Amino acid sequence: MTFTGPLIFAGFLDELTMPGDAAGSTARFRLTVSPTHDGTDDLVLPCRVTDPVMAHAVLHDLAPGDQLRVTGYLHLPCALTEPMFLAVSKLHVLEAALLLEEAAALPALRLVTHPT
């Protein structure tokens, strides 16, 4: 079952995107929506992309921390064993995550020896 009109959500990726099928022609991700910026109000929304071109972009161009605006139709389960998800029809990157490749190359902990 789906709603008749599209819904729009803005949020961020908290984890890597996943292929929806073996061929990579679909993609899945979870969008964290924080309407009040209070962690207790956060919503984690499962999203699915079935357009192959958009799925390729989701799988190869998005990174955790990216802020997104997604438009789509909410799929509500008809049975207890079916998942709820947003079938994404449009996706816009509002702000890309900071790339910390140089910082990642540095060791997280550096031992400093003191002369005794």
N, CA, C and O atoms as a GROMACS GRO file, in nm:
protein
  464
    1MET      N    1   0.084  -0.117   0.000
    1MET     CA    2   0.000   0.000   0.000
    1MET      C    3   0.089   0.123   0.000
    1MET      O    4   0.189   0.127   0.072
    2THR      N    5   0.056   0.224  -0.079
    2THR     CA    6   0.132   0.349  -0.083
    2THR      C    7   0.036   0.466  -0.071
    2THR      O    8  -0.083   0.454  -0.102
    3PHE      N    9   0.089   0.580  -0.025
    3PHE     CA   10   0.011   0.703  -0.022
    3PHE      C   11  -0.002   0.755  -0.163
    3PHE      O   12   0.077   0.719  -0.250
    4THR      N   13  -0.101   0.841  -0.187
    4THR     CA   14  -0.123   0.890  -0.322
    4THR      C   15  -0.026   1.001  -0.362
    4THR      O   16   0.004   1.015  -0.481
    5GLY      N   17   0.024   1.078  -0.268
    5GLY     CA   18   0.116   1.186  -0.302
    5GLY      C   19   0.256   1.158  -0.255
    5GLY      O   20   0.277   1.079  -0.163
    6PRO      N   21   0.354   1.223  -0.318
    6PRO     CA   22   0.493   1.202  -0.275
    6PRO      C   23   0.520   1.273  -0.142
    6PRO      O   24   0.461   1.376  -0.111
    7LEU      N   25   0.612   1.215  -0.065
    7LEU     CA   26   0.657   1.273   0.060
    7LEU      C   27   0.801   1.320   0.042
    7LEU      O   28   0.877   1.262  -0.036
    8ILE      N   29   0.838   1.425   0.114
    8ILE     CA   30   0.973   1.480   0.106
    8ILE      C   31   1.035   1.476   0.245
    8ILE      O   32   0.975   1.522   0.342
    9PHE      N   33   1.156   1.420   0.254
    9PHE     CA   34   1.229   1.412   0.379
    9PHE      C   35   1.370   1.466   0.357
    9PHE      O   36   1.429   1.447   0.251
   10ALA      N   37   1.423   1.534   0.458
   10ALA     CA   38   1.562   1.577   0.456
   10ALA      C   39   1.631   1.513   0.576
   10ALA      O   40   1.577   1.510   0.687
   11GLY      N   41   1.750   1.461   0.552
   11GLY     CA   42   1.825   1.396   0.658
   11GLY      C   43   1.964   1.363   0.611
   11GLY      O   44   2.013   1.420   0.513
   12PHE      N   45   2.030   1.272   0.682
   12PHE     CA   46   2.167   1.238   0.645
   12PHE      C   47   2.187   1.087   0.647
   12PHE      O   48   2.116   1.012   0.714
   13LEU      N   49   2.287   1.046   0.571
   13LEU     CA   50   2.328   0.906   0.570
   13LEU      C   51   2.417   0.881   0.690
   13LEU      O   52   2.514   0.954   0.713
   14ASP      N   53   2.385   0.780   0.766
   14ASP     CA   54   2.465   0.747   0.883
   14ASP      C   55   2.554   0.625   0.858
   14ASP      O   56   2.641   0.593   0.939
   15GLU      N   57   2.531   0.558   0.746
   15GLU     CA   58   2.606   0.437   0.714
   15GLU      C   59   2.615   0.422   0.562
   15GLU      O   60   2.553   0.498   0.488
   16LEU      N   61   2.692   0.325   0.516
   16LEU     CA   62   2.710   0.302   0.373
   16LEU      C   63   2.580   0.258   0.307
   16LEU      O   64   2.494   0.198   0.371
   17THR      N   65   2.567   0.288   0.178
   17THR     CA   66   2.454   0.240   0.100
   17THR      C   67   2.479   0.095   0.060
   17THR      O   68   2.594   0.050   0.060
   18MET      N   69   2.372   0.022   0.028
   18MET     CA   70   2.383  -0.119  -0.005
   18MET      C   71   2.313  -0.147  -0.138
   18MET      O   72   2.212  -0.084  -0.168
   19PRO      N   73   2.366  -0.241  -0.217
   19PRO     CA   74   2.293  -0.280  -0.338
   19PRO      C   75   2.166  -0.355  -0.300
   19PRO      O   76   2.162  -0.430  -0.202
   20GLY      N   77   2.061  -0.332  -0.378
   20GLY     CA   78   1.934  -0.400  -0.354
   20GLY      C   79   1.925  -0.534  -0.422
   20GLY      O   80   1.843  -0.618  -0.386
   21ASP      N   81   2.011  -0.554  -0.521
   21ASP     CA   82   2.014  -0.683  -0.592
   21ASP      C   83   2.158  -0.712  -0.634
   21ASP      O   84   2.246  -0.626  -0.621
   22ALA      N   85   2.180  -0.830  -0.682
   22ALA     CA   86   2.316  -0.873  -0.718
   22ALA      C   87   2.374  -0.792  -0.832
   22ALA      O   88   2.495  -0.771  -0.838
   23ALA      N   89   2.289  -0.745  -0.923
   23ALA     CA   90   2.337  -0.670  -1.038
   23ALA      C   91   2.370  -0.525  -1.004
   23ALA      O   92   2.437  -0.457  -1.082
   24GLY      N   93   2.324  -0.477  -0.888
   24GLY     CA   94   2.349  -0.338  -0.851
   24GLY      C   95   2.259  -0.240  -0.923
   24GLY      O   96   2.288  -0.121  -0.928
   25SER      N   97   2.148  -0.288  -0.979
   25SER     CA   98   2.058  -0.199  -1.052
   25SER      C   99   1.956  -0.134  -0.959
   25SER      O  100   1.878  -0.049  -1.002
   26THR      N  101   1.955  -0.174  -0.832
   26THR     CA  102   1.874  -0.110  -0.730
   26THR      C  103   1.964  -0.084  -0.609
   26THR      O  104   2.071  -0.143  -0.596
   27ALA      N  105   1.919   0.006  -0.522
   27ALA     CA  106   2.000   0.039  -0.404
   27ALA      C  107   1.910   0.059  -0.284
   27ALA      O  108   1.791   0.091  -0.296
   28ARG      N  109   1.971   0.038  -0.167
   28ARG     CA  110   1.901   0.060  -0.040
   28ARG      C  111   1.990   0.145   0.050
   28ARG      O  112   2.112   0.134   0.048
   29PHE      N  113   1.926   0.228   0.129
   29PHE     CA  114   1.998   0.305   0.230
   29PHE      C  115   1.900   0.348   0.338
   29PHE      O  116   1.778   0.342   0.320
   30ARG      N  117   1.956   0.391   0.450
   30ARG     CA  118   1.872   0.440   0.559
   30ARG      C  119   1.903   0.587   0.581
   30ARG      O  120   2.018   0.626   0.601
   31LEU      N  121   1.799   0.668   0.578
   31LEU     CA  122   1.810   0.812   0.596
   31LEU      C  123   1.772   0.844   0.740
   31LEU      O  124   1.665   0.804   0.787
   32THR      N  125   1.858   0.915   0.811
   32THR     CA  126   1.827   0.957   0.947
   32THR      C  127   1.770   1.098   0.940
   32THR      O  128   1.838   1.192   0.898
   33VAL      N  129   1.645   1.111   0.982
   33VAL     CA  130   1.574   1.239   0.980
   33VAL      C  131   1.566   1.289   1.124
   33VAL      O  132   1.522   1.216   1.212
   34SER      N  133   1.607   1.412   1.146
   34SER     CA  134   1.606   1.470   1.281
   34SER      C  135   1.528   1.600   1.278
   34SER      O  136   1.587   1.707   1.262
   35PRO      N  137   1.395   1.595   1.293
   35PRO     CA  138   1.315   1.716   1.278
   35PRO      C  139   1.339   1.821   1.386
   35PRO      O  140   1.323   1.940   1.359
   36THR      N  141   1.377   1.780   1.507
   36THR     CA  142   1.395   1.875   1.617
   36THR      C  143   1.539   1.883   1.664
   36THR      O  144   1.569   1.957   1.758
   37HIS      N  145   1.628   1.811   1.602
   37HIS     CA  146   1.769   1.803   1.643
   37HIS      C  147   1.785   1.749   1.784
   37HIS      O  148   1.886   1.774   1.850
   38ASP      N  149   1.685   1.676   1.830
   38ASP     CA  150   1.690   1.605   1.958
   38ASP      C  151   1.696   1.457   1.923
   38ASP      O  152   1.608   1.407   1.853
   39GLY      N  153   1.797   1.388   1.971
   39GLY     CA  154   1.818   1.248   1.934
   39GLY      C  155   1.700   1.158   1.961
   39GLY      O  156   1.682   1.056   1.893
   40THR      N  157   1.617   1.193   2.059
   40THR     CA  158   1.500   1.109   2.087
   40THR      C  159   1.392   1.121   1.983
   40THR      O  160   1.302   1.037   1.977
   41ASP      N  161   1.398   1.225   1.900
   41ASP     CA  162   1.298   1.245   1.794
   41ASP      C  163   1.344   1.195   1.659
   41ASP      O  164   1.270   1.204   1.561
   42ASP      N  165   1.466   1.141   1.650
   42ASP     CA  166   1.519   1.095   1.522
   42ASP      C  167   1.434   0.983   1.464
   42ASP      O  168   1.378   0.901   1.537
   43LEU      N  169   1.426   0.982   1.332
   43LEU     CA  170   1.357   0.877   1.258
   43LEU      C  171   1.456   0.817   1.162
   43LEU      O  172   1.522   0.889   1.087
   44VAL      N  173   1.469   0.686   1.162
   44VAL     CA  174   1.554   0.617   1.064
   44VAL      C  175   1.460   0.558   0.960
   44VAL      O  176   1.382   0.468   0.989
   45LEU      N  177   1.470   0.611   0.838
   45LEU     CA  178   1.377   0.576   0.731
   45LEU      C  179   1.447   0.487   0.628
   45LEU      O  180   1.539   0.533   0.560
   46PRO      N  181   1.405   0.362   0.614
   46PRO     CA  182   1.461   0.277   0.508
   46PRO      C  183   1.416   0.329   0.372
   46PRO      O  184   1.299   0.361   0.352
   47CYS      N  185   1.509   0.338   0.279
   47CYS     CA  186   1.480   0.390   0.145
   47CYS      C  187   1.526   0.290   0.040
   47CYS      O  188   1.625   0.218   0.059
   48ARG      N  189   1.452   0.285  -0.070
   48ARG     CA  190   1.489   0.199  -0.183
   48ARG      C  191   1.485   0.279  -0.312
   48ARG      O  192   1.397   0.362  -0.333
   49VAL      N  193   1.582   0.253  -0.397
   49VAL     CA  194   1.591   0.317  -0.528
   49VAL      C  195   1.587   0.207  -0.632
   49VAL      O  196   1.667   0.114  -0.628
   50THR      N  197   1.492   0.216  -0.727
   50THR     CA  198   1.481   0.114  -0.831
   50THR      C  199   1.525   0.163  -0.968
   50THR      O  200   1.543   0.082  -1.059
   51ASP      N  201   1.541   0.293  -0.985
   51ASP     CA  202   1.592   0.346  -1.112
   51ASP      C  203   1.740   0.310  -1.122
   51ASP      O  204   1.818   0.349  -1.035
   52PRO      N  205   1.782   0.237  -1.227
   52PRO     CA  206   1.922   0.192  -1.235
   52PRO      C  207   2.025   0.304  -1.236
   52PRO      O  208   2.132   0.290  -1.176
   53VAL      N  209   1.995   0.416  -1.302
   53VAL     CA  210   2.091   0.527  -1.306
   53VAL      C  211   2.105   0.590  -1.169
   53VAL      O  212   2.216   0.619  -1.124
   54MET      N  213   1.992   0.613  -1.102
   54MET     CA  214   1.995   0.670  -0.968
   54MET      C  215   2.060   0.572  -0.869
   54MET      O  216   2.134   0.613  -0.780
   55ALA      N  217   2.032   0.444  -0.886
   55ALA     CA  218   2.091   0.342  -0.798
   55ALA      C  219   2.243   0.342  -0.810
   55ALA      O  220   2.314   0.331  -0.710
   56HIS      N  221   2.294   0.354  -0.931
   56HIS     CA  222   2.439   0.360  -0.952
   56HIS      C  223   2.498   0.480  -0.879
   56HIS      O  224   2.602   0.468  -0.815
   57ALA      N  225   2.432   0.595  -0.890
   57ALA     CA  226   2.481   0.715  -0.821
   57ALA      C  227   2.476   0.697  -0.670
   57ALA      O  228   2.569   0.739  -0.600
   58VAL      N  229   2.370   0.637  -0.618
   58VAL     CA  230   2.358   0.614  -0.475
   58VAL      C  231   2.470   0.523  -0.426
   58VAL      O  232   2.530   0.548  -0.321
   59LEU      N  233   2.497   0.418  -0.500
   59LEU     CA  234   2.599   0.320  -0.458
   59LEU      C  235   2.740   0.373  -0.470
   59LEU      O  236   2.827   0.334  -0.390
   60HIS      N  237   2.768   0.462  -0.567
   60HIS     CA  238   2.905   0.502  -0.593
   60HIS      C  239   2.939   0.646  -0.556
   60HIS      O  240   3.056   0.680  -0.544
   61ASP      N  241   2.838   0.730  -0.538
   61ASP     CA  242   2.866   0.872  -0.515
   61ASP      C  243   2.831   0.921  -0.375
   61ASP      O  244   2.878   1.027  -0.334
   62LEU      N  245   2.750   0.847  -0.302
   62LEU     CA  246   2.710   0.892  -0.169
   62LEU      C  247   2.800   0.832  -0.062
   62LEU      O  248   2.853   0.722  -0.077
   63ALA      N  249   2.816   0.906   0.047
   63ALA     CA  250   2.901   0.861   0.158
   63ALA      C  251   2.832   0.893   0.289
   63ALA      O  252   2.751   0.985   0.297
   64PRO      N  253   2.863   0.816   0.393
   64PRO     CA  254   2.807   0.849   0.524
   64PRO      C  255   2.838   0.993   0.562
   64PRO      O  256   2.950   1.041   0.543
   65GLY      N  257   2.737   1.061   0.615
   65GLY     CA  258   2.751   1.202   0.650
   65GLY      C  259   2.690   1.296   0.548
   65GLY      O  260   2.667   1.413   0.580
   66ASP      N  261   2.664   1.248   0.427
   66ASP     CA  262   2.599   1.333   0.326
   66ASP      C  263   2.460   1.372   0.374
   66ASP      O  264   2.386   1.289   0.427
   67GLN      N  265   2.425   1.497   0.354
   67GLN     CA  266   2.290   1.543   0.384
   67GLN      C  267   2.208   1.540   0.256
   67GLN      O  268   2.250   1.593   0.153
   68LEU      N  269   2.091   1.476   0.262
   68LEU     CA  270   2.010   1.452   0.143
   68LEU      C  271   1.869   1.504   0.161
   68LEU      O  272   1.819   1.518   0.272
   69ARG      N  273   1.805   1.531   0.048
   69ARG     CA  274   1.660   1.552   0.043
   69ARG      C  275   1.606   1.448  -0.054
   69ARG      O  276   1.646   1.443  -0.170
   70VAL      N  277   1.517   1.364  -0.005
   70VAL     CA  278   1.460   1.258  -0.088
   70VAL      C  279   1.310   1.280  -0.103
   70VAL      O  280   1.242   1.327  -0.011
   71THR      N  281   1.260   1.247  -0.220
   71THR     CA  282   1.117   1.252  -0.250
   71THR      C  283   1.076   1.113  -0.292
   71THR      O  284   1.147   1.047  -0.368
   72GLY      N  285   0.963   1.068  -0.242
   72GLY     CA  286   0.919   0.935  -0.280
   72GLY      C  287   0.784   0.900  -0.219
   72GLY      O  288   0.716   0.982  -0.159
   73TYR      N  289   0.750   0.775  -0.238
   73TYR     CA  290   0.621   0.724  -0.192
   73TYR      C  291   0.644   0.623  -0.081
   73TYR      O  292   0.725   0.532  -0.094
   74LEU      N  293   0.571   0.641   0.028
   74LEU     CA  294   0.584   0.553   0.142
   74LEU      C  295   0.511   0.422   0.115
   74LEU      O  296   0.392   0.421   0.085
   75HIS      N  297   0.584   0.313   0.127
   75HIS     CA  298   0.527   0.180   0.109
   75HIS      C  299   0.502   0.123   0.248
   75HIS      O  300   0.595   0.097   0.324
   76LEU      N  301   0.374   0.103   0.280
   76LEU     CA  302   0.338   0.044   0.409
   76LEU      C  303   0.313  -0.104   0.389
   76LEU      O  304   0.254  -0.144   0.288
   77PRO      N  305   0.356  -0.186   0.484
   77PRO     CA  306   0.341  -0.331   0.468
   77PRO      C  307   0.196  -0.376   0.477
   77PRO      O  308   0.116  -0.319   0.551
   78CYS      N  309   0.164  -0.478   0.400
   78CYS     CA  310   0.031  -0.540   0.405
   78CYS      C  311   0.032  -0.658   0.501
   78CYS      O  312  -0.074  -0.703   0.545
   79ALA      N  313   0.149  -0.708   0.534
   79ALA     CA  314   0.164  -0.822   0.626
   79ALA      C  315   0.276  -0.790   0.724
   79ALA      O  316   0.360  -0.704   0.699
   80LEU      N  317   0.277  -0.860   0.834
   80LEU     CA  318   0.378  -0.838   0.937
   80LEU      C  319   0.520  -0.868   0.890
   80LEU      O  320   0.616  -0.816   0.946
   81THR      N  321   0.534  -0.951   0.789
   81THR     CA  322   0.667  -0.990   0.741
   81THR      C  323   0.722  -0.897   0.634
   81THR      O  324   0.836  -0.914   0.591
   82GLU      N  325   0.643  -0.799   0.589
   82GLU     CA  326   0.689  -0.704   0.488
   82GLU      C  327   0.746  -0.579   0.554
   82GLU      O  328   0.696  -0.536   0.658
   83PRO      N  329   0.850  -0.520   0.495
   83PRO     CA  330   0.907  -0.399   0.554
   83PRO      C  331   0.836  -0.272   0.506
   83PRO      O  332   0.773  -0.271   0.400
   84MET      N  333   0.847  -0.168   0.585
   84MET     CA  334   0.805  -0.035   0.543
   84MET      C  335   0.927   0.032   0.481
   84MET      O  336   1.038   0.014   0.530
   85PHE      N  337   0.909   0.110   0.374
   85PHE     CA  338   1.020   0.182   0.314
   85PHE      C  339   0.969   0.296   0.229
   85PHE      O  340   0.851   0.301   0.193
   86LEU      N  341   1.058   0.388   0.197
   86LEU     CA  342   1.028   0.497   0.105
   86LEU      C  343   1.083   0.459  -0.032
   86LEU      O  344   1.203   0.438  -0.047
   87ALA      N  345   0.994   0.451  -0.130
   87ALA     CA  346   1.036   0.425  -0.268
   87ALA      C  347   1.080   0.560  -0.327
   87ALA      O  348   0.995   0.643  -0.362
   88VAL      N  349   1.209   0.581  -0.337
   88VAL     CA  350   1.265   0.712  -0.373
   88VAL      C  351   1.252   0.736  -0.522
   88VAL      O  352   1.292   0.653  -0.604
   89SER      N  353   1.195   0.852  -0.557
   89SER     CA  354   1.183   0.891  -0.698
   89SER      C  355   1.276   1.006  -0.732
   89SER      O  356   1.314   1.022  -0.848
   90LYS      N  357   1.314   1.087  -0.634
   90LYS     CA  358   1.408   1.198  -0.654
   90LYS      C  359   1.502   1.203  -0.534
   90LYS      O  360   1.463   1.173  -0.421
   91LEU      N  361   1.626   1.242  -0.562
   91LEU     CA  362   1.726   1.252  -0.455
   91LEU      C  363   1.817   1.369  -0.486
   91LEU      O  364   1.868   1.381  -0.597
   92HIS      N  365   1.837   1.456  -0.388
   92HIS     CA  366   1.927   1.571  -0.404
   92HIS      C  367   2.025   1.571  -0.288
   92HIS      O  368   1.985   1.553  -0.173
   93VAL      N  369   2.153   1.591  -0.317
   93VAL     CA  370   2.253   1.605  -0.212
   93VAL      C  371   2.252   1.751  -0.169
   93VAL      O  372   2.285   1.840  -0.248
   94LEU      N  373   2.215   1.776  -0.044
   94LEU     CA  374   2.212   1.912   0.008
   94LEU      C  375   2.351   1.958   0.049
   94LEU      O  376   2.389   2.073   0.027
   95GLU      N  377   2.427   1.866   0.109
   95GLU     CA  378   2.563   1.897   0.150
   95GLU      C  379   2.642   1.767   0.158
   95GLU      O  380   2.600   1.670   0.222
   96ALA      N  381   2.756   1.766   0.091
   96ALA     CA  382   2.841   1.646   0.093
   96ALA      C  383   2.917   1.639   0.224
   96ALA      O  384   2.951   1.742   0.283
   97ALA      N  385   2.943   1.518   0.268
   97ALA     CA  386   3.021   1.497   0.390
   97ALA      C  387   3.164   1.543   0.368
   97ALA      O  388   3.214   1.541   0.256
   98LEU      N  389   3.227   1.585   0.475
   98LEU     CA  390   3.367   1.624   0.465
   98LEU      C  391   3.451   1.501   0.438
   98LEU      O  392   3.433   1.397   0.501
   99LEU      N  393   3.542   1.513   0.344
   99LEU     CA  394   3.632   1.403   0.315
   99LEU      C  395   3.756   1.418   0.400
   99LEU      O  396   3.828   1.518   0.392
  100LEU      N  397   3.780   1.320   0.481
  100LEU     CA  398   3.894   1.326   0.573
  100LEU      C  399   3.999   1.224   0.533
  100LEU      O  400   4.056   1.157   0.618
  101GLU      N  401   4.023   1.212   0.402
  101GLU     CA  402   4.119   1.112   0.354
  101GLU      C  403   4.258   1.138   0.411
  101GLU      O  404   4.328   1.044   0.448
  102GLU      N  405   4.297   1.265   0.416
  102GLU     CA  406   4.430   1.294   0.469
  102GLU      C  407   4.436   1.262   0.617
  102GLU      O  408   4.536   1.208   0.666
  103ALA      N  409   4.330   1.296   0.689
  103ALA     CA  410   4.329   1.266   0.833
  103ALA      C  411   4.322   1.116   0.857
  103ALA      O  412   4.379   1.066   0.954
  104ALA      N  413   4.253   1.045   0.769
  104ALA     CA  414   4.243   0.900   0.785
  104ALA      C  415   4.378   0.832   0.763
  104ALA      O  416   4.402   0.724   0.817
  105ALA      N  417   4.465   0.894   0.685
  105ALA     CA  418   4.596   0.836   0.659
  105ALA      C  419   4.687   0.848   0.781
  105ALA      O  420   4.784   0.773   0.795
  106LEU      N  421   4.655   0.943   0.869
  106LEU     CA  422   4.736   0.960   0.989
  106LEU      C  423   4.692   0.859   1.094
  106LEU      O  424   4.575   0.824   1.100
  107PRO      N  425   4.784   0.813   1.176
  107PRO     CA  426   4.743   0.719   1.281
  107PRO      C  427   4.653   0.789   1.382
  107PRO      O  428   4.673   0.906   1.415
  108ALA      N  429   4.554   0.715   1.430
  108ALA     CA  430   4.461   0.772   1.527
  108ALA      C  431   4.530   0.798   1.660
  108ALA      O  432   4.494   0.892   1.731
  109LEU      N  433   4.628   0.719   1.694
  109LEU     CA  434   4.700   0.734   1.820
  109LEU      C  435   4.850   0.727   1.789
  109LEU      O  436   4.897   0.630   1.730
  110ARG      N  437   4.921   0.828   1.830
  110ARG     CA  438   5.065   0.829   1.806
  110ARG      C  439   5.135   0.820   1.941
  110ARG      O  440   5.111   0.901   2.031
  111LEU      N  441   5.220   0.722   1.954
  111LEU     CA  442   5.294   0.705   2.078
  111LEU      C  443   5.410   0.803   2.083
  111LEU      O  444   5.486   0.817   1.987
  112VAL      N  445   5.422   0.870   2.195
  112VAL     CA  446   5.531   0.964   2.216
  112VAL      C  447   5.613   0.911   2.332
  112VAL      O  448   5.560   0.886   2.440
  113THR      N  449   5.741   0.894   2.309
  113THR     CA  450   5.826   0.845   2.417
  113THR      C  451   5.894   0.963   2.486
  113THR      O  452   5.935   1.060   2.423
  114HIS      N  453   5.904   0.952   2.615
  114HIS     CA  454   5.972   1.055   2.694
  114HIS      C  455   6.106   0.999   2.739
  114HIS      O  456   6.113   0.884   2.783
  115PRO      N  457   6.210   1.078   2.729
  115PRO     CA  458   6.340   1.029   2.777
  115PRO      C  459   6.336   1.014   2.929
  115PRO      O  460   6.283   1.100   3.000
  116THR      N  461   6.391   0.906   2.977
  116THR     CA  462   6.394   0.882   3.122
  116THR      C  463   6.534   0.891   3.177
  116THR      O  464   6.554   0.874   3.297
   0.00000   0.00000   0.00000
